[in-house]
Amino acid sequence: MIDSLMRQSPGSHVFVLCMDRQTKEIVNRLDIAGVTCISLAEVETEELLQAKKTRGVAEYCWTLSPALPWHIFQNHPEIDLLTYLDSDLLFYSPTQPIFDEIRDSSIAIIEHRFAPRLRNREVNGRFCVEWVTFRRSEEGMACLSRWRDQCIEWCYYRLEDGKMGDQKYLDEWPDRYKNCHIIEHPGAGVAPWNYEKHAFSVDATGAIIVDASPLIFYHFHQFQLLDNGGFDRLSTFYTSICPEPNEVYLAYESALMQTLERVRKITPGFSGGLRSSRHVTRRRWAQQYLPFALKELLRRFLRY
């Protein structure tokens, strides 16, 4: 994600929240210009540490979504505009069209844009916490502060009382904050839950086009690197309706392998995050033979 962002939008500065010591050591040794590592201990307050006791790993990561930009704003008064990004993105063209669209808005968020058959999933959140921009304005900071407090109070992987993780809190923002902008560029936020409603092509320069616009970034939800050197792109929940955009995934797979090679020069044999190929075989079996209701239960709670 970082390499592609720097390539497409030179001059960007990225703050990486390192969830463990090894991550910080590796990212620092990669020596990427424009990258600042922040350790988890730097961000954790007493409130966060208390919340951590009741959260799973993913839930605590979501709890930290607003805590990271809040921490950066508090410690870098020179920053006026800051965007939170998920790490499982790849950038295919410059981000400037998004910022041209945002203009002087205090807040900018992006919808999931679910495909019609998945529209019922909007109950878990209309907006996706993959790109969230805040301006150092009274309104922008009020929004960020409130989101941070909300996530510290409650951030769990379940739908409960109008809440779901860190993302459903965003549903009220367009009505609550008059300078909240909903990003509309069709090349932003393309993802497994919406790619089936788009047409993909490659132009004469090799750029990937989604409908009639350049693809800016794709969100690689569910993607896994495997311990046998392969990849697990998506479950049949998505691909049985429409194959994934192959050129988009090929670019990501190439970028991941190049990055993994660089990391292994620093830490030989590094295998952090690589999924067992046997696990994928079991998951494929479950997708093929288990009843739909049971598959949904497993998908939600066990992440098979």
C-alpha positions in Angstrom: 0.0 0.0 0.0 2.7 2.5 1.0 4.9 1.8 -2.1 1.9 2.2 -4.4 0.8 5.4 -2.7 4.2 7.0 -2.9 4.5 6.0 -6.5 1.2 7.4 -7.5 1.2 10.5 -5.2 4.9 11.5 -4.6 5.4 13.7 -1.5 2.9 11.9 0.6 3.8 11.3 4.2 2.6 8.1 5.9 2.4 7.4 9.6 2.4 3.6 10.3 0.9 2.4 13.6 3.0 -0.7 14.3 1.1 -3.2 16.4 4.2 -5.1 17.5 7.9 -4.6 17.8 8.9 -6.7 14.8 6.7 -4.6 12.5 8.4 -1.4 13.6 11.8 -2.9 13.2 11.1 -4.2 9.7 9.4 -1.0 8.5 12.2 1.1 9.9 14.9 -1.1 8.2 13.0 -0.9 4.9 13.9 2.8 5.1 11.1 4.1 3.0 11.3 7.9 2.4 8.3 9.7 3.9 7.3 7.0 6.4 7.2 7.6 10.2 6.7 4.6 12.5 4.6 4.9 15.6 4.7 2.2 18.2 1.5 1.0 19.9 2.7 2.2 23.3 2.9 5.8 22.0 -0.8 5.8 21.1 -2.2 3.8 24.0 -3.8 5.8 26.7 -5.2 4.5 30.0 -8.6 4.6 28.4 -7.4 2.5 25.5 -5.6 0.0 27.7 -8.8 -0.5 29.7 -10.8 -1.0 26.5 -8.2 -3.5 25.3 -9.1 -5.9 28.1 -12.6 -6.5 26.6 -11.7 -6.5 22.9 -10.6 -9.2 20.5 -7.6 -8.5 18.3 -9.6 -7.2 15.3 -11.9 -5.3 17.6 -9.0 -3.6 19.3 -7.5 -2.7 15.9 -10.9 -1.1 15.0 -10.9 0.8 18.4 -7.6 2.3 17.3 -8.9 3.6 14.0 -9.7 7.1 15.3 -7.0 6.9 18.0 -4.2 7.0 15.5 -5.2 10.2 13.6 -6.1 11.8 17.0 -2.6 11.0 18.2 -1.0 12.4 15.1 -2.9 15.7 15.2 -2.0 16.1 18.9 1.7 15.6 18.2 2.1 17.3 14.8 0.6 20.8 14.9 1.9 21.4 11.4 -0.5 18.9 9.9 -3.8 20.4 8.6 -5.2 17.5 6.7 -4.9 13.9 7.6 -6.4 10.7 6.0 -6.7 7.3 7.7 -6.1 4.4 5.3 -6.6 0.7 5.7 -3.4 -1.2 4.9 -5.0 -3.7 2.5 -5.3 -1.2 -0.3 -3.3 -0.7 -3.5 -3.2 2.5 -5.5 -3.3 2.4 -9.3 -3.4 6.1 -10.1 -2.9 9.5 -8.4 -5.1 10.4 -5.4 -5.3 14.0 -6.4 -8.7 13.7 -8.0 -10.1 12.6 -4.6 -8.6 15.6 -2.9 -9.8 17.9 -5.7 -13.3 16.6 -4.9 -12.9 17.0 -1.2 -11.7 20.6 -1.5 -12.1 22.4 1.8 -14.4 19.9 3.5 -13.8 19.2 7.1 -14.5 15.5 6.8 -14.5 13.1 3.9 -15.8 9.5 3.9 -16.7 6.9 1.3 -19.7 4.5 1.0 -19.4 0.8 0.6 -21.4 1.1 -2.6 -22.7 -2.4 -2.3 -23.7 -4.3 -5.3 -27.5 -4.7 -5.4 -27.5 -8.3 -4.1 -25.4 -7.2 -1.1 -27.4 -4.1 -0.3 -28.8 -5.7 2.9 -25.3 -5.6 4.3 -25.6 -1.8 4.7 -27.3 -2.5 8.0 -23.7 -3.0 9.3 -22.6 0.4 8.0 -23.2 2.6 5.0 -19.6 3.8 5.0 -16.3 1.9 4.9 -13.5 2.8 7.2 -10.9 2.4 4.4 -10.5 6.1 3.6 -11.4 8.7 6.2 -10.1 12.3 5.9 -10.1 14.9 8.7 -9.2 18.6 8.5 -7.8 20.4 11.5 -10.9 22.6 11.8 -13.4 22.9 14.7 -15.8 20.6 12.9 -13.2 18.1 11.8 -11.6 17.7 15.2 -15.0 17.6 17.0 -16.0 14.7 14.7 -12.7 12.8 15.2 -12.8 13.3 19.0 -16.4 12.0 19.2 -15.6 9.0 17.0 -12.6 8.2 19.2 -14.7 8.4 22.4 -17.4 6.2 20.8 -14.9 3.5 19.8 -13.3 3.5 23.2 -16.7 3.1 24.8 -18.0 0.4 22.4 -16.3 -1.3 19.5 -17.2 -5.0 18.9 -17.7 -7.3 16.0 -21.4 -7.5 16.3 -24.5 -5.4 15.3 -25.9 -4.1 18.5 -28.1 -1.0 19.3 -27.3 0.6 16.0 -23.5 0.0 16.4 -21.1 -2.2 14.5 -17.4 -2.1 15.1 -15.9 1.3 14.3 -17.8 1.8 11.0 -21.5 2.2 11.8 -20.7 5.4 13.8 -20.1 7.1 10.4 -23.7 6.7 9.3 -24.7 9.8 11.1 -21.9 12.1 9.9 -23.4 13.5 6.8 -26.4 14.7 8.8 -24.5 15.8 11.9 -21.6 17.6 10.2 -22.5 20.1 7.4 -19.0 20.0 5.9 -18.8 16.2 5.6 -18.2 15.2 2.0 -19.1 11.8 0.6 -16.5 10.8 -2.0 -18.0 10.1 -5.3 -15.1 9.3 -7.7 -16.0 5.9 -9.3 -12.3 4.8 -9.1 -12.1 5.1 -5.4 -13.1 2.3 -3.0 -13.6 -0.4 -5.5 -13.8 -3.7 -3.5 -15.1 -7.3 -3.4 -18.5 -6.1 -2.3 -19.0 -3.8 -5.3 -16.8 -4.9 -8.2 -19.5 -7.0 -9.8 -21.4 -3.9 -10.8 -18.4 -2.3 -12.6 -16.8 -2.9 -16.0 -13.0 -3.1 -16.0 -10.6 -2.5 -18.9 -6.9 -1.7 -19.6 -6.2 1.4 -21.7 -3.3 1.9 -24.2 -1.0 3.0 -21.5 -1.6 0.0 -19.3 -3.8 1.9 -16.8 -6.7 0.0 -15.3 -10.1 1.7 -16.0 -13.2 1.1 -14.0 -16.2 2.0 -16.0 -15.0 5.3 -17.7 -12.6 6.4 -14.9 -9.0 5.5 -13.8 -9.0 3.0 -10.9 -7.5 5.0 -8.0 -7.5 2.3 -5.3 -8.9 -1.2 -4.7 -9.6 -2.7 -1.2 -8.3 -6.3 -1.0 -10.7 -7.5 1.6 -10.4 -11.3 2.4 -7.1 -11.6 0.3 -4.6 -14.1 1.8 -1.0 -15.0 1.1 -0.5 -18.7 1.5 2.4 -20.6 3.0 2.9 -22.5 -0.3 3.6 -19.4 -2.3 0.2 -19.0 -3.7 -2.7 -16.7 -3.0 -6.3 -17.0 -1.9 -8.1 -14.1 -3.6 -11.7 -14.4 -2.6 -14.4 -16.8 -1.5 -17.0 -18.1 -3.9 -19.5 -15.9 -2.1 -18.2 -13.2 -4.4 -16.7 -15.1 -7.4 -19.6 -17.4 -8.1 -21.6 -14.3 -9.2 -18.8 -12.6 -11.1 -15.0 -13.4 -11.4 -12.7 -10.9 -9.7 -11.0 -8.3 -11.9 -7.9 -10.3 -12.8 -5.6 -7.4 -13.8 -6.3 -5.7 -10.5 -5.4 -8.8 -8.5 -2.3 -9.6 -10.6 -0.8 -6.2 -9.9 -1.4 -6.7 -6.2 0.1 -10.1 -6.1 3.2 -8.9 -7.9 3.6 -6.0 -5.5 3.1 -8.3 -2.4 5.7 -10.8 -3.6 8.2 -8.0 -4.2 7.6 -6.6 -0.8 7.8 -10.0 0.8 11.2 -10.5 -0.9 12.5 -7.2 0.5 11.2 -8.1 4.0 12.9 -11.5 3.9 16.2 -9.9 3.1 15.9 -8.2 6.5 14.2 -11.1 8.3 15.0 -14.4 6.5 12.2 -16.9 6.5 9.6 -14.2 7.5 6.1 -15.8 7.4 4.0 -13.4 9.4 0.4 -13.3 8.2 0.8 -16.2 5.7 -2.2 -18.5 5.8 -2.0 -22.3 5.7 -3.0 -23.6 2.3 -4.7 -26.5 4.2 -7.0 -24.0 5.9 -8.0 -22.7 2.4 -8.8 -26.2 1.3 -11.1 -26.7 4.4 -12.8 -23.4 3.7 -13.4 -24.3 0.1 -15.0 -27.5 1.2 -17.2 -25.6 3.7 -18.3 -23.2 1.0 -19.3 -26.1 -1.3 -21.0 -28.4 1.1 -22.3 -26.6 4.1 -25.9 -25.1 4.2 -26.0 -21.4 3.6 -27.2 -20.4 7.1 -24.3 -22.3 8.7 -21.8 -20.8 6.2 -23.0 -17.3 7.2 -22.6 -18.2 10.9 -19.0 -19.4 10.2 -18.2 -16.4 8.1 -19.3 -14.0 10.7 -18.0 -15.6 13.9 -15.3 -18.0 13.0 -14.0 -16.4 9.7 -13.5 -19.7 8.0 
